[in-house]
Amino acid sequence: MTADRFALVVTGAAGFLGRRTLAMAAHEVPGALPVAWVRSATDAPRPAGAECVVEGDLGSPADIARAVLSLPEGPVRLIHLGGYFPHRAETEAAAERSIDINVLGSVALVRALGDRLQAVAFASTSDVYGYPARLPVSEDVALAPRTFYAASKAAAEHMLHVELAGAGIPLACLRLAHVYGPGDTSSKAIPLFAQRCLKGMPPEVAVGSDGASVRDYLFADDAVRALCAAAGRRASGRYNVGGGRPVSLYDLACLVCDVTGTSHPIEKRVPDEAVSRIYLDVERARRALDFVPQTGLRDGIVAYINWLKSR
């Protein structure tokens, strides 16, 4: 590898955001040699855009050490997307796995990379804020995670800061809003609403006395641009990355219904404590990373629906 090039290692490369990151990385980060880090190369096809693939379970320090040895020689910048998300009820076992992979695995990874490491862009989550009282929420608000997953992401932010600060390695923690887009097979609102609508069934939306929950939505390509900007600029700090505007779940469901030609959503009355609101102040990311979302919500949903139809 030439002196002006570096390996851009993307963990979580088999996930939908990881695959999109690798597809865009060479264009978004000059000098990058994109490297896909996957748990197992047999789990999914080789991600497009990856110059090479390394295997390593982030819950296993031995696996991490072996994978690092197989990386291309020279400096490394890390976009750290890999982690554990409990898709079912949060149990004690899920809490332990969140700590093992999201916290201890993250620390083990940067330690194994050692002095080759030039910068880290860590994919955190807006869930670290819980349900803040003041909106839009800024990066300076005290963290109040309400799930094991969010708590593990908050802990990983702090642990990585402690680990990297002494070595002078820049760490950018990007607190991502609800990311969606082609390739997303999660059980979050947009995939669920879209799948129901394509089956001709209007989505159900929980509504309290003051309306539905409010969230912030981020198209995958916009998330990738922010992550690549952080890695490319070797940014340091904490950044909110989202659409930067409130979207109620009811309005979101109406939009998905409109795009798919489905009947309006069904309101399901719930206690007010079951309704929550959060959206992000993205000014810091705009200033430091030139982050401006390029894909509007409607266009993003159209792209997602078209992907679902093509499967």
N, C-alpha and C positions, 0 to 999 in steps of 0.2 A: 504494500500500500504506500502511495506517495505521501510526502510530508504534509500536504494540504488536504488529505482525505482522512476520514475516520469512519469506524463502524458505528452505525446508528442502530442500536439493538432495541427491538420492539418486543417487549414481553406481552403475553396474552395474544399472540399473533394469530391464533386460530379463531378468536372471537370476531364479531362483525366489525367492531371499531378497530381492532388490530389489523384486520385484513385491509380495511380502508386506509389506515395509516401507512402501511407498506406500499399500497398502490400509489399513494401520493407523495411519499417521502422524498424520492429522488428529485422531484420537481420542486418541492417546498423547502428542502434543506440542501443548499449547494455544498458539495464535497462529501455528502453522505454515501456510505455503502450500506444499504438497508439489509439488516439481518433479522430474520424471524426467530423468536424464541418461543417454542411450543412445549407443552408437557410431553406430547408424544407425536412423532411425525406421522404415525399411522392413523391419528384421530381425524385428520382432514387433509385435503389436497394442499400442495405447496402454495403458500400465498403469493399472488401476483405481485411483482415488484421486488421480491426478496432475492438478494444475490446469493444468500445461503441460509440454511436452517440449522439451528441447534436445538437439542432436546434437553429439558431439565425440569423436574418437578420443583416448584418454588417452596414446597413444604419439606423438601429434603436438602439439607446442607451438602450432603455428598453429591447429589445430582447437580446442584448449582455449581459446585467446584469442578465437576467433570465438564459441564457445559461451557464454563468460562474458558477452560483449556482448549476447547474446540473453536473458539472465536477467531476471526482473522487477527493477525498481528497488528499492533499499533493502537492509537488512542480510541476511546469508546465514549459515545454519548448514549444516554439511556432514556427511552420513552417507556415508562413503567406502567403498563395497563394491566398486567397479569394480576390475578388475585382470586379470592373465593367470595362468591355471593350466594347466600342461602336462598334457594328458590322456593323452599317450603317454609313451614313454621320455624322460627328461630328457637333452637333447642340448645341444651348445654353442649352437645357435641358440635353444633354449628358455631357456637361461641369459641370453643377451643380451636376449631379449624380456622376461623377468622383470624385468631391471634397467630397461629402457627404459620399461615401463609401470608396474610396481609401485613402483619407487623414483623414477626421474626424472619420470615422469608425475605422481606424487603431489605432488612438490615444485612442478612447473610449475603444477599446478592451484591450490594454495593461494597461490602467488605471483600468479597471474592474478586471483584473487578479491580480493587486496590488503586494504585497510582496511575493506572491506565485511564481511569474515569475522568472525563472532562466536565460533564454536566449531567444533571438528572431532571427530567420533566415527569413529575409524578401525577398520575390521574387520580385525584381525590374526588369527592362528591359534595354537592350542595346539601346532602343529608346530614353533614356534620353540624349544621346550624339548628337542626330540629325544627321547631315552629317559632321563628323569631317574632317578637312583638312589633318591631319596626321594619317597614318595607319601603323600598327594596333593601335587602340585607347587604351590608358591606363586609369586607374581609376582616374588619376590626371588631366585629361583634364576638362576644364570648361563645365558644362552641358548646352545643347542648344536644349531642346525638341521642336518638331515641331507639336505636336498634344496635345489635351486636355488630352488624356490618359497618354502620356509620361510625360507631365507636372505634372499630379497628382501623378505619381509614384515618380518623383523627389521631389515634395513637401512632400510626405509621408516619404521619406528617411530622410529629414531634420527634420520634425516634430517628428518622432520617436526618432531620435538622441537627440533632446532637451528633450523629455519626459523621456527617459531612462537613459541618461548620469548622471543626478543628483542622481539617485538611484543606480548607478553602475551596471546596468543590461547590459550585452553584447548584442550588436546589430550587426548582419552581414547582410549587404545589398548585395544580389547577383544579379548582372545585367546580366540577362540571355539573350543569343542570341535567335535566332528563334528556339523554341522548337518544335519538331515533334515526331511522333511515333504512334504505335497502340492506337486507341481510339481518335485520333485527328480528330474532325469534323469541324475545323475552315475553314475560307475562305482564308487561307494563301497559299503560292506558292505550297508547296509540296502536300497538299490535293487537290488543284485545278488541278495541272498537272496530278496527279495520277488518279483522277476521270475522266478527259477527256480522258486520254490514255486508261483506261479500257473500255471506250465507243467507242474506235477506232478512236478518234479524236485527232490529234496532238495538243499540247498546243501552244498558242500564247505567244511570249516573246517580250516585249518592248526593242528596241535596238536603241541607239544613235550613233553618229558618232564615238565614242570611245568604242563601245560595250554595253553590257547589264549591269544592276545594279549588284552590288556585295553584298552578305550577308554572315553571319556566321550562321551555322546550328548546332543544338545541339540535340542529341537523348534524349528522355525523361528519360531513365534510368540513363544517365550520369548527367542530371540535378538533379535527385533525389539524387544521390550519393553526389553531392556537397552540396545540401540543408541539407541532413542528417549529413554530416561531420561538417557543420557549427553549427547545433544544438547540436550534440554529443560532440563537442569540446568546445562549448560555445564561438565560435569565435566572434571577434569584428572587424569591418572595412568594407570596400567596396571592392567587388571582381567581376571581369569580369569572366563569366562562359560561354564558347562557344567552338566551334570546334577549334578556334584559327587559322583558315586559310580562305583565301578568296575563295568564290564559286560564279561564275557568274550565273545569272538566266538562261542564255542560256545553260551553261554547265549542270546546274541542270536539266533543261528540257530534254536535250539530255540523261542524265543518267536515268531519269524516262522512257523515250521512249525506251531505250535499255532494261531496266528491264522488260517492258511490251510488247516488240516486236512491238512497234508502230512507225510510220513514224517520221522522224526528225521534230523538232518544226518549227513553222512558225514565221519568223521575222516580227515584226510590228515596222516600223520606227516612232520614236518619237523625239521631241526636246531634246537637250542635258540636259536641266534643269529638264527633267522628269526622268533622270537616276541618281542614287546615289550609293555610295559605303561605306560600313562599315564592318570591322571585328575586332576582339578583341584580345588584348594582355592578355593572361590568366596566365602569370607568377606568379602574386601575389597569385592567387588561387592554383596554383601548389605548391607553397612553404608553404602556410598556411594551406591548406585543403587537400594536397596530391591529388589535382584534376588532373586527366589525362583522357581525353575522351577514353572510351573503345570500342565504336561502331563507325566504319567508316561510311561515308555517304552512300556508296553503300549498305552495310549490313543493315543499318537503313531503307533505302528505300525499300529494299526487305522485311523486317519485316512489314513495313507499308502496302505495296501492298498486302502481304499475309493476313493481317488483313482485309483489304477492301474486298478481295475476299471471306473471310469467313463469312461476315455479311449476 
